[in-house]
Amino acid sequence: MSNSSSLNEFLLLASADTWDLQLLHFSLFLGIYLAALLGNGLIITAVACDHRLHTPMYFFLLNLSLLDIGSISTTVPKSIANSLRDTRVISYLGCAAQVFFFVFFMSAEYSLLTVMAYDRFVAICKPLHYGALMDSRAFVKMAAAAWASGFLYAVLHTGNTFSIPLCQGNVVDQFFCEVPQIIKLTCADSYLREVGVIVFSACLVFGCFVFIVLSYVQIFTAVLRIPSEQGQHKAFSTCLPHLAVVSLFVSTGTFACLKPRSVSSPALDLVVTVLYSVVPPAVNPLIYSMRNKELQEAVRKLIQLVLFQQH
């Protein structure tokens, strides 16, 4: 039995039992991490450098890429380093920092996805008012509000999680310090303190989700009224990638939080956590660039510029 006041480290999930599996874990995580850095880095640079992409939609996309880089950089590099050094240890402060930054980036991203749904709603359902509703001050304030809400929620969640006494040892059955795994280490009579934060979180998440769904119901209703197929295609090309990212984010996160304990196992928990914490940051740039010709063109020019300068 150990108390949180005497803990100075946690033990994360072992990457593998053999060197071959450790190398596989290292290679897989490194490949995904580099893909996320490359994809999101290209989007950030392309949007920043191409004046044609200096619009609210691409400004939000730039912020989304920054949050994706932040979230995956909070968890994956430590796991890669541990697999190379064949260790499971993370310090108490390191674990608290992981929880804070991961919650910060993920909650800010969800807030930003909600703001992006509003941006698409105004652009398609109220095009004549778009310039007035989404002027430079408005969309900068919206992005700042998303980051600020993520920060405040992370402070609340991290402070509450690490103020609860821990009585079940220091073994975290995950490749990073995930809040549900830390809660499993808490004393039984202290669990109710976390329930209030979970209920509050669920209400916020559900409220944002309802807002996104209602926005897209009106968006698709408006798109189907557009007489030309070209107009419909252009509207769908800006909305479907955002909807795909929201669906991936919400479905994986919801399943991770709501899956019944009866079907829980270390292997399933690991797969689900990778799906909601590692895969979206790597896949989001691909989703957004797949149907977006403006972004594809900007990225192509950026790559050509880099290659031309090297020669």
C-alpha positions as CSV (number, residue, x, y, z in Angstrom):
1,M,0.0,0.0,0.0
2,S,1.4,3.4,-0.9
3,N,0.2,6.9,-0.5
4,S,0.4,9.6,-3.2
5,S,2.4,11.8,-0.8
6,S,5.2,9.3,-0.8
7,L,5.1,8.4,-4.5
8,N,8.0,9.8,-6.6
9,E,7.5,7.7,-9.7
10,F,5.0,5.6,-11.7
11,L,5.6,2.5,-13.7
12,L,4.1,2.6,-17.2
13,L,3.0,-0.4,-19.3
14,A,5.9,-2.5,-20.4
15,S,6.4,-2.1,-24.2
16,A,7.2,-5.8,-24.8
17,D,8.8,-8.9,-23.2
18,T,11.5,-9.5,-25.9
19,W,13.9,-7.2,-27.7
20,D,12.3,-7.9,-31.1
21,L,8.9,-6.8,-29.9
22,Q,10.4,-3.7,-28.2
23,L,12.0,-2.8,-31.6
24,L,8.7,-3.3,-33.3
25,H,7.0,-1.0,-30.7
26,F,9.8,1.6,-31.2
27,S,9.6,1.4,-35.0
28,L,5.8,1.6,-35.1
29,F,5.5,4.5,-32.7
30,L,8.4,6.4,-34.3
31,G,6.9,6.0,-37.8
32,I,3.5,7.3,-36.6
33,Y,5.1,10.2,-34.7
34,L,7.2,11.3,-37.7
35,A,4.2,11.0,-40.0
36,A,2.2,13.2,-37.6
37,L,5.0,15.8,-37.4
38,L,5.5,15.8,-41.2
39,G,1.8,16.0,-42.1
40,N,0.9,18.7,-39.5
41,G,4.1,20.6,-40.1
42,L,3.4,20.8,-43.8
43,I,-0.1,22.1,-43.2
44,I,1.1,24.7,-40.7
45,T,3.9,25.9,-43.0
46,A,1.6,25.9,-46.1
47,V,-1.1,27.9,-44.4
48,A,1.4,30.4,-42.9
49,C,3.2,30.9,-46.2
50,D,0.4,31.0,-48.7
51,H,-1.6,34.2,-48.6
52,R,-4.5,32.6,-50.4
53,L,-5.0,30.4,-47.3
54,H,-5.2,33.3,-44.9
55,T,-8.9,32.7,-44.2
56,P,-10.7,31.6,-41.0
57,M,-11.1,28.0,-42.1
58,Y,-7.4,27.6,-42.7
59,F,-6.5,29.6,-39.6
60,F,-8.5,27.1,-37.6
61,L,-6.8,24.2,-39.5
62,L,-3.4,25.6,-38.6
63,N,-4.4,25.7,-34.9
64,L,-5.7,22.1,-35.2
65,S,-2.4,21.0,-36.5
66,L,-0.6,22.7,-33.7
67,L,-2.8,20.9,-31.1
68,D,-2.3,17.6,-32.9
69,I,1.5,18.0,-32.7
70,G,1.2,18.9,-29.0
71,S,-1.0,16.0,-28.1
72,I,1.1,13.3,-29.8
73,S,4.3,14.9,-28.5
74,T,3.1,14.6,-25.0
75,T,2.8,10.8,-25.0
76,V,4.7,9.1,-27.8
77,P,8.3,10.4,-27.4
78,K,8.4,9.2,-23.7
79,S,7.1,5.8,-24.7
80,I,9.7,5.6,-27.5
81,A,12.5,6.5,-25.1
82,N,11.3,4.0,-22.5
83,S,11.2,1.2,-25.1
84,L,14.8,2.0,-26.2
85,R,16.1,2.1,-22.6
86,D,14.0,-0.9,-21.6
87,T,12.4,0.9,-18.7
88,R,8.9,1.7,-17.5
89,V,9.6,4.5,-15.1
90,I,8.1,8.0,-15.3
91,S,8.5,10.5,-12.5
92,Y,5.6,11.8,-10.5
93,L,6.0,15.3,-11.9
94,G,6.5,13.8,-15.4
95,C,3.2,11.9,-15.0
96,A,1.4,15.0,-13.8
97,A,2.8,17.0,-16.7
98,Q,1.7,14.3,-19.2
99,V,-1.9,14.4,-17.8
100,F,-2.0,18.2,-17.8
101,F,-0.7,18.7,-21.4
102,F,-2.6,15.7,-22.9
103,V,-5.9,16.9,-21.3
104,F,-5.1,20.5,-22.4
105,F,-4.4,19.6,-26.1
106,M,-7.3,17.2,-26.4
107,S,-9.9,19.4,-24.8
108,A,-8.7,22.5,-26.7
109,E,-8.9,20.4,-29.9
110,Y,-12.5,19.4,-29.2
111,S,-13.4,23.1,-28.5
112,L,-11.7,24.1,-31.8
113,L,-13.6,21.4,-33.7
114,T,-16.8,22.9,-32.3
115,V,-15.7,26.4,-33.4
116,M,-14.9,25.0,-36.9
117,A,-18.4,23.6,-37.2
118,Y,-19.7,27.1,-36.5
119,D,-17.4,28.5,-39.1
120,R,-18.7,26.0,-41.8
121,F,-22.3,26.7,-40.7
122,V,-21.9,30.5,-41.2
123,A,-20.0,30.0,-44.5
124,I,-22.7,27.8,-46.1
125,C,-25.9,28.8,-44.4
126,K,-25.2,32.6,-44.0
127,P,-22.7,33.4,-46.8
128,L,-23.8,37.0,-47.1
129,H,-23.1,37.6,-43.4
130,Y,-19.8,35.6,-43.3
131,G,-17.5,38.6,-43.6
132,A,-19.2,40.4,-40.7
133,L,-19.6,37.3,-38.4
134,M,-16.1,35.9,-39.1
135,D,-13.9,39.0,-39.3
136,S,-10.3,38.8,-38.3
137,R,-11.0,39.7,-34.6
138,A,-13.9,37.2,-34.3
139,F,-12.0,34.1,-35.5
140,V,-8.8,35.0,-33.6
141,K,-11.0,35.3,-30.4
142,M,-12.7,32.0,-31.1
143,A,-9.4,30.2,-31.5
144,A,-8.0,31.9,-28.3
145,A,-11.2,30.8,-26.5
146,A,-10.6,27.2,-27.6
147,W,-7.0,27.2,-26.2
148,A,-8.1,29.0,-23.0
149,S,-10.9,26.5,-22.3
150,G,-8.5,23.6,-22.8
151,F,-6.0,25.2,-20.4
152,L,-8.6,25.9,-17.7
153,Y,-10.1,22.4,-18.0
154,A,-6.6,20.8,-17.8
155,V,-5.9,22.7,-14.6
156,L,-9.2,21.6,-13.1
157,H,-8.8,17.9,-14.2
158,T,-5.1,17.5,-13.3
159,G,-5.4,19.3,-10.0
160,N,-8.4,17.1,-9.0
161,T,-6.8,13.9,-10.2
162,F,-3.6,14.3,-8.3
163,S,-5.2,15.6,-5.2
164,I,-6.9,12.2,-4.6
165,P,-5.0,9.8,-2.4
166,L,-3.5,6.8,-4.2
167,C,-3.7,3.5,-2.3
168,Q,-3.3,0.9,-5.1
169,G,0.4,1.1,-5.9
170,N,2.1,3.0,-8.7
171,V,1.6,0.7,-11.8
172,V,-0.2,2.5,-14.6
173,D,-1.4,0.0,-17.2
174,Q,-1.0,2.2,-20.2
175,F,1.9,3.6,-22.3
176,F,1.4,7.0,-20.8
177,C,-0.2,8.5,-17.7
178,E,-3.9,8.2,-18.7
179,V,-6.4,9.6,-16.3
180,P,-8.7,6.5,-16.1
181,Q,-5.7,4.3,-15.3
182,I,-4.5,6.7,-12.5
183,I,-8.1,6.8,-11.1
184,K,-7.8,3.0,-10.7
185,L,-5.0,3.6,-8.2
186,T,-7.1,5.8,-6.0
187,C,-8.5,4.9,-2.6
188,A,-12.1,3.5,-2.9
189,D,-13.6,6.2,-0.7
190,S,-12.1,9.0,-2.8
191,Y,-13.5,8.0,-6.1
192,L,-16.6,10.1,-5.7
193,R,-14.5,13.3,-5.9
194,E,-13.6,12.4,-9.5
195,V,-17.1,11.6,-10.4
196,G,-18.2,15.2,-10.2
197,V,-15.5,16.2,-12.7
198,I,-16.4,13.3,-15.0
199,V,-20.1,14.4,-15.0
200,F,-19.1,18.0,-15.7
201,S,-16.9,16.9,-18.5
202,A,-19.6,14.6,-20.0
203,C,-22.1,17.6,-20.0
204,L,-19.6,19.8,-21.8
205,V,-18.7,17.1,-24.4
206,F,-22.3,16.3,-25.0
207,G,-23.2,20.0,-25.4
208,C,-20.5,20.5,-28.0
209,F,-21.5,17.3,-29.8
210,V,-25.2,18.4,-30.0
211,F,-24.0,21.8,-31.4
212,I,-21.9,20.1,-34.0
213,V,-24.7,17.8,-35.1
214,L,-27.3,20.5,-35.3
215,S,-24.9,22.7,-37.3
216,Y,-24.3,19.9,-39.8
217,V,-28.0,19.1,-40.1
218,Q,-28.5,22.7,-41.2
219,I,-25.4,22.6,-43.4
220,F,-26.4,19.6,-45.3
221,T,-30.0,20.9,-45.7
222,A,-28.5,24.1,-47.2
223,V,-26.0,22.2,-49.4
224,L,-28.8,20.0,-50.9
225,R,-30.6,23.2,-52.0
226,I,-27.6,24.4,-54.0
227,P,-28.7,24.0,-57.7
228,S,-25.3,23.4,-59.3
229,E,-23.4,20.2,-58.7
230,Q,-20.1,22.1,-58.7
231,G,-21.4,24.3,-55.8
232,Q,-22.5,21.2,-53.9
233,H,-19.1,19.6,-54.5
234,K,-17.2,22.6,-53.2
235,A,-19.4,22.8,-50.1
236,F,-19.0,19.1,-49.4
237,S,-15.2,19.3,-49.9
238,T,-14.9,21.8,-47.0
239,C,-17.4,20.1,-44.7
240,L,-16.8,16.3,-45.1
241,P,-13.1,16.3,-43.9
242,H,-14.1,18.3,-40.8
243,L,-17.0,15.9,-40.1
244,A,-14.7,12.9,-40.6
245,V,-12.2,14.3,-38.1
246,V,-15.0,15.0,-35.6
247,S,-16.4,11.5,-36.0
248,L,-12.9,9.9,-35.5
249,F,-12.2,12.1,-32.5
250,V,-15.6,11.6,-30.8
251,S,-16.1,7.8,-31.6
252,T,-12.6,6.7,-30.3
253,G,-12.7,9.0,-27.3
254,T,-16.3,7.9,-26.3
255,F,-15.5,4.2,-26.7
256,A,-12.4,4.7,-24.5
257,C,-14.4,6.3,-21.8
258,L,-17.6,4.3,-21.9
259,K,-16.5,0.8,-22.7
260,P,-17.7,-1.6,-20.0
261,R,-15.2,-3.0,-17.6
262,S,-16.4,-6.5,-18.4
263,V,-14.8,-6.3,-21.8
264,S,-11.7,-4.4,-20.6
265,S,-8.3,-6.0,-20.9
266,P,-4.8,-4.6,-21.1
267,A,-4.5,-5.4,-24.9
268,L,-7.9,-3.8,-25.7
269,D,-7.2,-0.8,-23.5
270,L,-3.9,-0.3,-25.3
271,V,-5.5,-0.5,-28.8
272,V,-8.4,1.8,-27.8
273,T,-5.9,4.4,-26.3
274,V,-3.7,4.3,-29.4
275,L,-6.8,4.8,-31.6
276,Y,-7.9,8.0,-29.8
277,S,-4.6,9.5,-28.8
278,V,-2.0,8.5,-31.5
279,V,-3.9,7.8,-34.7
280,P,-6.0,11.0,-35.1
281,P,-3.0,13.4,-35.0
282,A,-1.3,11.3,-37.7
283,V,-4.4,10.9,-39.9
284,N,-6.0,14.4,-39.6
285,P,-3.6,16.0,-42.1
286,L,-4.4,13.3,-44.7
287,I,-8.2,13.7,-44.1
288,Y,-8.0,17.4,-44.6
289,S,-5.8,17.4,-47.6
290,M,-7.6,14.5,-49.4
291,R,-10.5,16.6,-50.9
292,N,-9.0,20.1,-50.6
293,K,-7.4,21.2,-53.8
294,E,-6.3,24.6,-52.4
295,L,-4.4,22.9,-49.6
296,Q,-3.0,20.3,-51.9
297,E,-1.7,23.0,-54.2
298,A,-0.1,25.0,-51.4
299,V,1.6,21.9,-50.0
300,R,2.8,20.9,-53.5
301,K,4.3,24.4,-54.0
302,L,6.0,24.2,-50.6
303,I,7.6,20.8,-51.3
304,Q,8.7,22.1,-54.8
305,L,10.3,25.2,-53.1
306,V,12.2,23.1,-50.6
307,L,13.4,20.6,-53.2
308,F,14.4,23.5,-55.6
309,Q,16.4,25.3,-52.8
310,Q,18.3,22.0,-52.1
311,H,19.3,21.8,-55.7
